[in-house]
Amino acid sequence: MTLFDVYPLNNITITSAKGSYVWDQDGVQYLDMYGGHAVISIGHTHPHWVKRIEDQLEKIAFYSNSVVIPIQKELAAKLGRLSGKEDYQLFLCNSGAEANENALKLASFYNGRKKIIAFKKSFHGRTSLAVAATDNPAIVAPVNETDHVIFLPFNDEAALKACFAKMGKEISSVIIEGIQGVGGINIANDSFLELIRTLCDEHGAVYIADSVQCGYGRSGKFFAHDFAGVNADIYTMAKGMGNGFPVAGILIAPKIQPKHGMLGTTFGGNQLACAAALAVLEVMEEEKLIENAKVNGEYLIEKLKAVEGLKNVRGRGLMIGFDLSDELKELKKKLLFDFKVFTGEAKPNVIRLLPSLAISRKQIDEFLFSLGEAIAELREKA
């Protein structure tokens, strides 16, 4: 049997990791400025995270949601306090796509409507409704195609108002990333998020804050949507939630009431996943990682703006992107193979930086030095 070949792979095998570094099978060290798609929130193999999981393994790793699982309530209480959403309800699942799928479904249960507003360059996942609300026809199979999703320009207040004016009574939900990740690190304007809140209130629609990538402290606030000073009805979470352990969830406003059987999952909220998620929150609180993301993110953005050849440096906290000129289009590969630095990208020529929230100033300076050297070598070659 062979693997189903759907991933373009770098010819590197990572065998160990610690903090903001990973090592390959030959012992070569790499600086991780990408965190495996923003998944590594507290640093690779953090000792508290490892111990939390090991201790839980010694007790019980899994039993289904047919019994009382106290660690779920412990996680909900901790998450509510750190996020500032203590009056919300928590539903646990396994992935960002599953979180968004359940959020969209729950919104439709709530108001009995079918229309969804999503935005250009959005990415919400690869499952049924989540992929239908993702602005990438290449990954939408014919069976996923639906006329229930309306795509509007990102940050276009006039288009949003016009859509609600025309179809307000049909709109079930508006789903939006506080900062678009796959779309290229595009920040939702505070005024745009405020308008979504106002229009959803006026028309009985549900505001879904996709915080799968931009949540969990990465922006310098717990949710990137918090910069706008408004509350969403549902927040979706995943990537940084488990620091690599598969766990996700949705935070649900009190006005949306549950019914038995409304949502469900086999593995979501299992004991091991909750232990991993609790460890992440405990480390974030103890090591003040949201503040670290804010301060070090501001430092990194300021330094990047001074680098010649980088255009439109943007981001919040440690969710940062910049555009490349054509002469630097090979920068990501250059950094990886010649300078041993992992970064991300977005098409056509965007570099994305999503390091651990625990990254140090020294490691940021290490990256900046490698970046400068890589740019200089590419220019010499050109």
Number of C-alpha atoms within 10 A of each C-alpha: 3 4 6 6 7 6 7 6 7 9 7 12 10 15 11 14 17 13 20 24 21 21 19 14 11 10 11 10 17 20 23 30 25 22 28 18 19 28 24 29 32 29 25 23 17 18 14 14 23 14 15 18 22 15 13 17 14 8 10 11 16 17 15 14 14 7 7 10 16 10 17 21 13 14 20 20 16 18 21 17 12 16 17 13 17 16 13 19 19 21 20 25 26 23 21 27 24 27 29 32 21 22 31 26 18 22 25 19 16 18 17 13 17 17 22 24 20 24 23 17 18 26 23 30 21 19 18 17 25 23 23 27 32 22 18 14 11 6 14 20 12 8 8 15 15 14 9 16 20 17 16 16 14 21 18 13 17 9 13 21 14 11 15 19 12 9 11 18 15 18 26 28 29 25 27 24 29 27 27 25 26 19 18 24 25 20 20 20 18 18 13 16 26 17 17 26 21 14 20 21 12 12 16 17 28 29 27 26 29 32 30 30 30 33 30 28 28 31 28 27 20 19 25 27 28 20 17 17 11 15 17 22 22 27 28 30 30 33 27 30 30 25 26 21 20 22 27 28 25 27 27 24 19 12 10 17 11 14 7 6 6 10 14 13 14 13 18 22 26 23 23 25 27 31 27 27 29 24 25 25 23 18 19 21 14 9 14 14 23 23 21 22 27 20 15 21 28 18 16 19 20 13 14 22 15 10 14 10 16 18 15 12 20 20 22 22 27 33 30 26 27 23 22 19 13 10 13 20 16 15 21 20 16 20 21 18 14 10 18 20 23 23 22 20 21 16 10 10 18 25 22 27 25 28 31 28 34 24 23 15 15 9 15 19 14 13 21 16 12 18 19 13 15 22 21 14 13 15 12 8 8 8
